[in-house]
Amino acid sequence: MKFFSIKGKDIGIDLGTANTLITVKGKGIALKEPSVVAIDVKTGDTLATGYEAKEMLGRTPQEIKAIRPLKDGVIADFSATGLMLKDVIKKVCKRYKVTKPRVVVGVPSGITEVEERAVEEAVLQAGAKEVYLIEEPMAAAIGAQIDVAEPTGNIVVDIGGGTTEVAVISLGGIVVSSSIRTAGDELDEDILNYVKREFNLAIGETMAEQIKMQIGCAMPLMTDSSMEIRGRDLGTGLPKNMLIYSSQVQAAMQDSVMEIVESVKQTLERTPPELSSDIMERGIVLTGGGALIQNLDKLISICTGMPVYIAESPLESVVNGTEKTIEDLEKLRTVLITSKRRK
């Protein structure tokens, strides 16, 4: 049986908590937008998705609802996810003249069968002909140029918006894995709470994310960099600007960062000895947006005693992996969750 044989009719989706990325077979990344949708409360119509909808977060009147429909890597609001997917798939299909695409979607490794079906249903309702699911760490490994079919051990740490996935991969399968709901969103929340507690200043999620991306670090930097932040003074209720330093952001994120490191260590402890020696030689590969946090690779290396590498284009590893899976499905069909379940 030959899946994905119609040229240019197949797409891969990284349906992330923070961002949705779509790739079209043979065309590369076709869409990269925040996983946000703005809905008209009265009519239920989609007003905007992606960047346009993200600009509306925290700024909408009562008749408009701007939400992030995925939480912790899974669908929290089914109807909103469906509307968002329908809109983004329609955009891509229109631009590339694709009809009824076959779709491979990256999902967290800790996902339940009920959550799997919710994703499948949402993508089918959005206009797909067939849907196949692949675990995000497996897709990330494929996207990071790792030959997952080899009988050697590789470990991937995929730090997304909602989940951190750690997986040891060998012979086209996940041997040991862990999925924790401590990732980019949790780090944003840590910063937001720290600023509120230490500076008596209320800031929004978008500002917290900007702080993390600009000056966030897992270990002290050579020079303590700073950035100006804006928020509402909780004492006076008035707008206020102030400086925050990277050392303060490190302190804010410390507990969550250590949870991520602990998850990597626990996965390594459960790894069979034969694969452990491979990993010691090949090192740990970091993917996902969290891989870009300054000095996180150094901290994981110090705590595990192993070399750590950041994948090329870590934000795009999962979606690149879905595209490679589509292109070479005969070889990689075993990595699909749906194939395993339907055997």
N, C-alpha and C positions, 0 to 999 in steps of 0.2 A: 504494500500500500504506500503510495507516494503522497505525503502531505506537502503543502506549500510548493506545488509545482508550477502554479501560474505566476509568471514573472511580474514583479512589481505590485502584486495584490496582497502582500503580507506585511503586517506591521508588528513591532514589538513595543510594549509599554512598561515603563517603570512607574507603577502607580504608588508614588511615595506620599508620606504624611505631609512633607513640606513642599515637594515639587513633583510634577508629572512630566515625564519625558517620553516622547514617541519617536520611534525610528521606522523608516520605510525601507523595506528590503532593497539593497543596492543604491539607496539614496543617502544613507546616513541619518543623522538626527534631524527630524522634521519639525519638532515642537519641543520647547522647554519652558514650562510656565509653573508658577506657584499653584499648589493644589487648593485653590480657593474658588468659590462660586458665589455670585450675588443673585438673589432670587427676589422677585416681586411677591410679597406676602399674600396680596389679594388674588392674583391670577395664577401664581405658581410658575410663572415663566422665568426663564434664565435671562438675566439682564447683562451679566458679564462673567467671564471666567479668567483665570490667570492673573497677570499683572494688573489689569484694570480692576478686577475684583479685589485684589490684595490692597490696592490703594484705598478701598472703601472700608476695610476692617476698622471697627471702632469709630467710624465716621458716618454711619448710615442713619437716615430718619426711620421712624417706626415702620413705614410701609415697605422698606427694603431690608433684607436679611443677607449679610455677607458672612459666610462661614467656611471653615476648613472641615470638609465632610469626613476626613480620615483622622483617626486618632490612634496613636501607638501602632502604626503600620497596618491597621485594619479599618474596614468601613464602619464608621460610627453613625452616619446618617445615610441610609441606603438611597432614599429618593434624591437627595442632594448630590450624592456620588454619581448616580445615574444621569442626572442633568449635566453635571460637569463633564463626564465621559462622552456623552452624546455630543456635546458642544465641541470638545477638543478633537474627537475622532472625525466629526463632520468637517472641521477646519482642514485637517490633514488630508482626508479623502478628496475634498474639493480641490485642494492645491495640487495634489498628485494624480487626480482623476482615478481614484481607487473606488471600486464598489464592492460591498460585502466582503471586507477583508478577513483573512484568517489572522488570528492574533495570539501572540505569546505574551503573557503578563508575568512580571516578577512579583512575588508575594513573600512575606516573612516566613522563615522556616518553622516558627512556632504556631502557625495558623491552624485553626480547627477545620474539620470538614464542612461545618456550617458556614464558616467564614469563606472557605474556598468557593462554595456554591454561590455565596453572595457576590463574590467578585465575578465569577463566570456569568451569573445572571445579569449583573450590571453591564458587562461588556457586550453580551448578546443583545440586550435591550438597546445599547448604543449603536447597534447596526452591524455587529460582527457576524460572520458566517460560522466560524468555529473558534473556540477558545482553548488555549493550552496554558497551563500554569507551570512556572519554574521557580524554585526557591531562590530568594534574592542572593544569598551568599554564593550559590552555585553560578547564578548569572554573573555576579560580580567577578568571580574567579575567571570565568570564560572571557568576560570583558577586559580583565587585567592580563590577558595573553597567557594564562596558565593552561597547560594541556591537562584538562581534568580527567581524561580517559587513561592516563598513565598509571601504572601500579606503584606510584610514589606519593608520599604524603605532602600536602600543601595546606597551609592554614590562612584563611581569609577573615579579616575583621571588617565588617561593613557597618559603618556608623552613619545611620540615616537621620531623618527627622524624628521618627517615632520609636524606632527600635535599633538596638545594636545587635548584630548577628555575628556570631563567631562560629566558624565551621572548619573542620578538618576534612579535606576532600581527597579521595583516592579511587581509582578505577570507575570514574563516572558517577560516584555516589558520595553522600555525606556520611562519614564514619562516626564522628562525634560533633555535636553542635550545642550551642546555647543561644537563646534569644532573650534579651532583657529589654524592658521598656524604659531604659535610661539612655537617652540619645540627645540629638540636637535640641528638641523642644524642651527637654528637662533642663538643659544647660541655660536656655533662654529664661526659663522660669526661675532658676537659681539667681541669675543676674537681676531680674526684675525684683525679686524678694530682697536681695542684698541692698539694692539701691533704696528700696522703701525703708528697710530697717536701719541702714547706716546713715543715709542722707535725708530721710523723711521726704523722699521725692517719689511721686508716682509716675512711672513711664509705661509706654505701651509695649506690646509684644514685638512690634517692628523695630523699635529703638533697641530693645534688648538683643535682638538678633544682629543688628548692626554693630553693637558693642562687641559681641562674641566674634563676629567675622573680622572686625578691624583690629582689635587688640587682645582678643581672648588667647590665653596660653595655659598649657598644662604644667609648665615649669617656668621659673623666672627667666625673663629675657635679659640679654646683655645690657640693654638700656630700658628703663621703665617708661614705655610709651604711654601717651594719654590721648583722649579725645573729648570733645565737648558734647555734653548730652543735654536734652531738653525734656522737661516734664512739668508736673504740677506740684508745687510746694504743698505738702499735706497740712502744714501749719496755717498758712495764709490763704490757701486755695488759689493762689496766683501762679501764672507760668514762671518758670525759673530755669536758667542755664547754669551748668557747672561742669567741672572737669572730673573725669574718672580715669584711673591709671590701670595699666595691665596687671600690676601686682594685686590690685583690689579685685579685678575680674578673675584672676587665678584663685584667689581666696574664695570668691563666690562659687566657683565651679568645682572646687577641690573634691568634695564628697562624691559628686556624680562621676567625675573623671576617674576617681579611684574604684567606683563600682564597675566601670567599663574595664579597667585594668584587671580587677579581680575576676571578672567574667572570662577574660583571656586566659588567666592563670588556671582557673578551674577547668577550662576546656583542655588545656595542655596536660593537666594532671590525669584526665580521663582518656588520654590518647594512647593507643597501643605503642609499646616500645619501638617496634620496627618503624612506625611512622614518625615517632618523635625524633629519631636520628635524621630522617629526611628533612624534617622541619628545621632542625638545628642547622642543617647545611643550607637550606633554601631561604630560611627566614620567614617572618610574618609579613603578609601583605595587607596594607590598610586601604580601604575604599570608602566611598560615601563622603558626604560633605564634612563630617566630623574629622576625617583624615587631615583636613586642612588647618585644624587648630594647632597653633604654633607649639612646637616641642612635645606634642603628644607621642610622636614616634620615638623620641628620645626617652620619654618616661616609660613607655611600654618595654623598650629595649633594656633599660636599667632594671625594671621589675621582673623581667622574664629571663634575662641573660642571653637573649637571642637578637640577631639582626632584624631590624624592622624597615620595610620599604613602603613608600607611598606610591600607589598605582598611578600610572600616567592618566590624567583626566579622571580623578577619583569620583567626581560627581556624576560622571557618565558611565561608570563601569557596569552598572546593572543593565542600563538600556543598551549599551554596546553588546553585552552578553546575550540579551534577547535577540538582537539582530544576527549575531553569529550563530545562535541556535537555529534560527529560521533558515539561514543560508546553508547549514550543514546538518539538516535534521536527521538524515539517515544515520549519521554517526552519533548524534547527540540526543536521539529520541529517548534514551534511557534516563536522561536527567529531568524529564518532565514529570511533575507530580501526577498529572492526569493519566499519563501512560502507566505509571506504577499502580495507580488505584484501579484502573480498568482491566488489569491483566487477569 
